[in-house]
Amino acid sequence: MLLSVPAFAERLREACAEKNAAFRIVYHINPDGDCIGSGYALAMILRALGAKTAVTGRDPVPAQFRELTDRLPNDNLPDGALYIGVDGKDRSRTGQTLQEMPYAFWIDHHGSPETQAPSELVLPERSACGEIVLELAEALGVPVTPQMAELLYTALVTDTNCFRTVSTNAVSFRSAARLTEYGADAYGIARRYAMVKSPARLAIERTVFGKMHTLCCGRLVSSEILLSDLADAGIAEQNAPELQNINGLLEVIGSAEMTVMVREYPEGTPEGRTRFSVKTTSAKLSARDIAEQMGNGSGHPQAAGGFSDLTPGEARAKLEALCAKALEAAE
Ligand SMILES: [Mn+2]
């Protein structure tokens, strides 16, 4: 059941008042800064209300966030701890085992047509789940400590790519302002999570730029990442943190109205050997139309994608041709 912030906060407060109150907070697979920051901050908030808490997920906390979370060990939970999902879109995003758990609470900014838990707080207009956790702390009257602010500001910076995504809005900046007042180090976090690049990230960015095609008078930009490129860069897999927001690199070309990224997957990947993504910056164009014409693609008008059985080179050529046609038609 979808609840307002005050109603959800009240139910959390009631649950915290129970004897042996305990919560298991679950973040999604391939964790990012938002689910980690939101999950660990929520654990601190519920602890401040007297509950025992543990944060968990199918995958370990990525190395880049461990300096935030290593200082926050999990409590030993008694039997009957209540499950809370954060930032997950739906239960399937918590992985095969955890999705079967009886979630009591669900906090998210994605929105799903299905019910995820008896008590749900879902605000799709928020640019990061961390903003919702901040609103919850304030509604519960729990003082936001500098450590909580650090976690939640990290959630906001990573999910908005440092306030640069289309989802960034006035509320994002109001949340950022409050978190800065609560003690978040705005420059330090922006530098650590939006400016600093690992040697592997630098290597793969060089590849993406080096293989870039600029077509249709600069209106179409494409690139590709092959398995050999990943190996050369020292990146183990397509879900590696070094590849986060990698498709967005193509938007450095100011005239780009459509961007295409093609990524090779290992032989035997059931979905197909090539994964593609299409994005558009123009309301007159539909990335979803292009993805659908590739066979089994889907998505939103602005961003879509899917898998293909074509080789990366074939898929890229087909996508470039489809986009060129769409651009011509939209003139
Ligand atoms: Mn998120």
Boltz pocket constraint, residues with backbone or C-beta under 6 A from the ligand:
constraints:
  - pocket:
      binder: B
      contacts: [[A, 34], [A, 35], [A, 87], [A, 109], [A, 127], [A, 128], [A, 129], [A, 159]]
      max_distance: 6.0
